[in-house]
Amino acid sequence: MPSYLSNIPQLALKEILCYLDHKSILPLRKTCHSIRNSIGHLKPDLHFTSIHFQLTPNNIFIELFYKEETLRKCVTICYIKTESGCEIRCGPKKIHLENEDFAEVALGDYELFLTYQSMTLNWFELNLEYFQLDPLADTRVLEPIAQKVLNRTETVLARKDRPLKTENFRMTVIRQEQAVKILKMIDTESLKLVSIHGKTLTPMIRMKCDELEKLEQWKKAEKLELWRFNFVSPIEKIIHFVEVNVFLKMVSMNDVLEVKKIFLQSSKLQKVSIKYDYFKDADQFIPVLGQFQYKPSQYGERKWSWFYRHSNSNHVLCITQTSHITPKPKYIEFVLLKTLDLTRAELEVLYPYKRCEPTLKLTRGSSHILLLPFIFLFKTLDFLFNFSFPSSSIMNKLLLSLLFFSFLAIVFAHPHHHHHKKRGGVKKIVKVITVGSGKPGFPGKRPQKHSSSSSSSSSSEEILADPVTDAPPKCDDGWLSFKRPTGLWCVLVGNKGGGNHQFSHSEAEKICEQHSATLTGLQNDEERMEVANEALHQLGEIKIENGAVWLGAETTPACKQKNCGPHDTFKWTDGHTIGTAGFHFGKNEPDENNYDGIHACLQQIVMTKTFKQQAHEEWLDAFKHGDLDKYKCENPEKPKTRLYACGRKAR
Amino acid sequence: MSVENAPVVDVDEAAIPVEKKMYYRFESNDKKEFRVSELAIQQSETLNRLVEAMGYTSEDVENKPAIAIENIDGKTLKLVFQWCEHHKGEAIPVDDGSVPKIVEIPEFDAKLMDIDNGLLFKLIWAADYLNIVQLLNVSCKKVANMAQGKTPAQLRRVYLLPSDEEDEAAKRAAQEAQDPRAREVEEEFEERKRQGGNSFF
């Protein structure tokens, strides 16, 4: 009887197998012994792109990724420990093996996958999940199995003709030696990322990585990701990486300074990111790191940035501390920036002296000169409300003194400024603003190109001489950016300038005018929620849990009293917002009240999740955070605290 | 068998200048004779070396007996030489070991290989023996395509593979013939069976 495939020469069989992936090769192994022998001998690549192995006390998961045409696909095999043996699940297939140990069965298959793998993997992951539910009990169960897994994996990798190639290597371990055991078997040439997630019973403990850093694999990799390992000092440890990500329960100023030192010495480091839950001595930030830039961003994040000149003169080290309104881990990022890419505001922090010149020019228009004291007042208030730093006590003192000082400065500087432009005084004021200004956004604030006449020869002159010109339109710092089909739309949410945060719709409109903007409409739910969340975030900073945002909409003449439905009662007034997708009202809204005035106004209700239960304000039951409400335009009481959402086209 | 009666592969006359045209004569194991151009022979590393070593002149080719290829029958050899004539002058691909290997089957090759599996496997065998890299590529690719999405039982039918029981019976027969090599193989595959026996795959 002819037996086609088992009779053909090895070379031809090898050739045939190289066109096949696991979906054909694994069934082929099951056809007959001779083919299985040949395949076992040829070790054809199964065309996996990533191999993940995860061990938990009672399960093992093997995830195998592969490409089909252009799609990325994944097959997961689950080995479950049962009373009498082991159950294996793979997609809809399920088999039970009596008296078999789940780890042994899984390792048998894992060995096959690793042995056959010859292509460079995208990811190799081996996660030993010691602490799934009950750390102590789990550890007891897991320890012998983990040992078996590591030993077997090491043996299999050692037996390969060529070391296993992978670009990204990740392990979850409880001891350094576990990671060393496997990482040392990996091919050094293809390796790009080494990622070791350490788990410890006491999260505060940092593991040593002295053995890991001796490995060639560590030295050759470009990126490093380390959890719960002590990663700083001595410097040589991470200086050769391009990117380093670290996660720790607690960090200290000492860590920050060490990384800064390493960063400024390294010719390779581009980025170091430290995520953390607690900062041990956050009050040291300002005293140690000095002048900074503060930026609340649209996603409920607040950022403080410091800038340092790098040994490479075209680059600047930017240290940014970011915290969230939600209890996410905070992080500090060290990023190497090209000096040319810095924004104006960032350059001003790096080169504080150059600040006063352009600012004077900007405010020199006659109408602005008259507004100047008010602007300073706004800015100072803005500064006060916007600004809250983790290290409260020192910062509060600093704030108060700055506030006091700026008031004095306004009072004294104003007449001079108005008539003679006395520079000294202005310089100081402007500097105060630099430190605190979270929300710039004055009309015409974007600087004109100014020449470096003073020939002070510093490189900052050159840098400043070519500020953002011809750049695509974008929103100023502190403004939300909405990409609309009609162009980029910028929205400033705030509650400053309205005296005790209580102001009518028309007063809000006036504040917007000062920003060359108008009360904004909402194009869709995304915009609606982003405005609401930004408003809530700002309320959070003044410890208020409920407020309302004035929006740019009014009732149509026919529907001032009558409810014409959610989409037709109001129309947007900002001249840019179109459509009705942003109209999402609370229950029984728009209401049928006949409010005073020629039309009714639109407010957006903003509140924290817990506010309703505490407040016992019945009217609020109809609203969720972010819902819209028809309301009178003047003398609003419900709720008392007001915000505005001003919109304008990006410039 | 005389030269005149031999089945001769069609050759595109226009492709090669007349004066440089050099043919070789080959004979299959069932005594069918083929005339193949020098350029077409270059596709086969094995034959190319052979004719280089022989250093035949045009007269030698006509006067000496045809070169015998003892392992390949006429039906298969015809396909091989048809393929070589069609692809003559093309560069021979170098296997750089990159996986997955990407091979397209051209229309001519697809038509040529529109044959029963028995002949297709003979063609692979011949391509391997004669070391015709690109023919081996496309024929193996065709066989590989046949495996897509098949269960082990279907694969056995497609590739005419024995079941495990038949396989074992064959091994036993070989062992009984006291071939020491068979015992070795037997041991090896018993070992494999043990390793793979409790596996999901």
Interface residues (C-beta under 8 A of the other chain):
Chain A: M1 P2 S3 Y4 L5 S6 N7 I8 P9 L11 A12 E15 I16 L17 C18 Y19 L20 D21 K23 S24 L26 P27 L28 R29 K30 T31 C32 H33 S34 I35 R36 N37 G40 D45 H47 I77 I88 C90 I95 L97 E100 E104 V105 G108 D109 L112 S118 M119
Chain B: V99 P100 K101 V103 N117 G118 F121 I124 W125 A127 D128 Y129 L136 N137 C140 K141 V143 A144 N145 A147 Q148 G149 K150 T151 P152 L155 R156 Y159 L160 L161 P162 S163 D164 E166 D167 E168 K171 V185 E188 F189 R192 K193 Q195 G196 N198 S199 F200 F201
